[in-house]
Amino acid sequence: MESWMPYLIGVITLALVLQCIFLIAMFVAFRRASQRVEQIATELQGRINPILSRVQTLVDEVQPRIATLVNDVAEVTRVARTQAQHADRVVSEALERVRLQLGHMDQILTGTLETVEDTGMKLKRTVLAPVRSVTAMVRGIQTGLEFYRGRRRQVDGSGEQQDESLFI
């Protein structure tokens, strides 16, 4: 086994040298990649910085306008709410007045209809009662005249004939 020892040491040395070469190659590759990433980051930063400064300038310019707009919207909302409450009070008062007026009109119409009905009843009593009396009197007179005429005919000799016609 002693004869294998120098060979194993040689293989181990070769493996260590190869590992060092790979590590150096990886270090060089990482160094190049790092330089490339730094270069890309620098380019990107060069492009993004003007955009960010423009955005910052735009935000600085627009911020007072937005604050004013928010204040105006809040004021408009407050005024709209106040006007809606006022309109609600006006409509409520108007509806209450209409309700009272309708009640008053109902009382007036009810009173008017009762008066018209009473007047109709009084007119009926006042006019129809005498008309009925006159009608009754006229019928009584007609009946009396018919009765008087009917007796006269009986006296004339046609009494038997009338009795037979009434009997049949």
Order of alpha helices (4+ residues) and beta strands (2+ residues): alpha-alpha-alpha
